[in-house]
């Protein structure tokens, strides 16, 4: 069964461009290297320009787990630490 994820990320003031550049590179890696990742896209909220939502879908919970263990995801996460205000809020969903 497919698994959905909505990650809410709040970025520090003045770090939007750097965050978006880093996340764009991560997205390219995910989509090129993870056949189990069927959707992975960054969106900025209209109500607060510092808040982003990552909409994700994986073919299985194993594909989601594998995503979090990739070298490029771990490297990007480490770099994002200086750009974000707090740890991302994650909502995991079952596809219907």
Buried (B, 14 or more C-beta within 10 A) or exposed (E): EBBBBBBBBBBBEEBBEBBBEBBEEBBEBBBEEBEBBBEBEBEBEEEEEBBBBBEBBBBEBEBBEBBEEBEBBEEBBEEBEEBBEEEBEEEEEEEE
